[in-house]
Amino acid sequence: MDDLLSGALSRLDEAAKHVEVDSEVLEKLKYAKETLSVRLSVRMDDGSRRSFPAWRCRYDDTRGPTKGGIRFHPSSNVEEVTTLAFWMTFKCAVMNLPYGGGKGAVKVDPHSLSKSELERLSRAYVQAFAGMIGPDRDIPAPDVYTNSMIMGWMADEYSSIVRQPSPAVITGKPLPLGGSLGRDDATARGGYYLIKHLEEDLRLSGSARRVVIQGYGNAGFHIARLLHADGYRIVGLSDSRGAIVCADGLDPQAVQTAKEQGGSVTAYTGNGARAVTGDELLGTACEMLVPAALEDQIHKGNAGLIKARVVLELANGPVTPDADCILNEAGVIVLPDILANAGGVTVSYFEWVQNRQGYYWGLDEIHQRLRVIMETEGRRVWDMGSARNIPMRTAAYAHALERLSKAIAAHGTQPFFVG
Ligand code: NAD
């Protein structure tokens, strides 16, 4: 079995030690319900035709229609899609959203395509998966290298196929096409609300609140902006091209402007900032590390370098199970992805609700609703982890597993049928 998926399933086994759960439930959660693999055939601008492997996985829909993003990435594969769909199943359960978990991907480097080719590829994806997705069945969203415009094309293509406007088929759409206010920074904002709520428990309320952020895209930039505005000092940042550190603190907007002009955070040279390697970034003295790039970035080879006391996982799966053990032994508190980055799917849920009711909320209402859910579920996970003295990741999985288990067992398990 693929490493990423077996790593994810090992966390399920760990969580099962802390919850009363029927073996049938565990068996069901070990396999995806439905996965479709296709090749998308797309006409290129030069008249040639190219085909791209693409997938959609609906991992488990016991608690509701499946929900999860679509990724366009050159190294996407079916195991990664399945693992991401598994994580979504648990993420929606942690947050008590009425959804199961799904995910999709196309193996492509989107930067190698023209805008017209990207539109044709996005529409081809929906043509291939139109029978699988739907507002009551499976609701995609953006993920790595997909954005709101792509979601708008996809919703439009689906609406053409079903011959009626159907905005609730997809979330993360542009605002004029039924998107929700607050979706752009929802992932980071959810993580920020979680940190604010647990600030005293995490001993982050003092004066030394230094932060290192790995990855400076949507999640990384917005968490830098929110924490900086709140008085945290951003002492290191990176993107796929390099990393910078600055003990006096970086201004997130100034770094973003330099990145837009120079193509990387390393283009920022103000305030004594200097370029470092990725490992040096991880070893920078700080109170909190925020992985906001891709999966498996913190592994057994570099976990020992980390000086932070708290890790806020905005990326999905950034810490491997081996690295998790190293961090636990060092007493580092890891706020796990399925809780820490769940603000994104929560506001996606709000978008779907607004599309279905045809009535749209203001930004304050979105923020308030997001804050309540992050605080409620964050506190439950924290209390379970503290009371049982288990890592927060195990607590988050156990909390989700309790909900999934109740839903699956409500259909009856062996003891019910045989008495
Ligand atoms: P993005 O494409 O906007 O940004 C990704 C960033 O990571 C880019 O700055 C890229 O240069 C950087 N990066 C890539 N490889 C790197 C490396 N080896 N070292 C350092 N930086 C590297 O993507 P995003 O939407 O910000 O997503 C980031 C992570 O957050 C992903 O794991 C994604 O699944 C997760 N996530 C995103 C959302 C969301 O709403 N955007 C929601 C939940 C989870």
Boltz pocket constraint, residues with backbone or C-beta under 6 A from the ligand:
constraints:
  - pocket:
      binder: B
      contacts: [[A, 142], [A, 143], [A, 144], [A, 145], [A, 183], [A, 184], [A, 187], [A, 214], [A, 215], [A, 216], [A, 217], [A, 218], [A, 219], [A, 220], [A, 238], [A, 239], [A, 240], [A, 241], [A, 242], [A, 278], [A, 292], [A, 293], [A, 294], [A, 295], [A, 297], [A, 314], [A, 315], [A, 316], [A, 317], [A, 341], [A, 342], [A, 344], [A, 345]]
      max_distance: 6.0
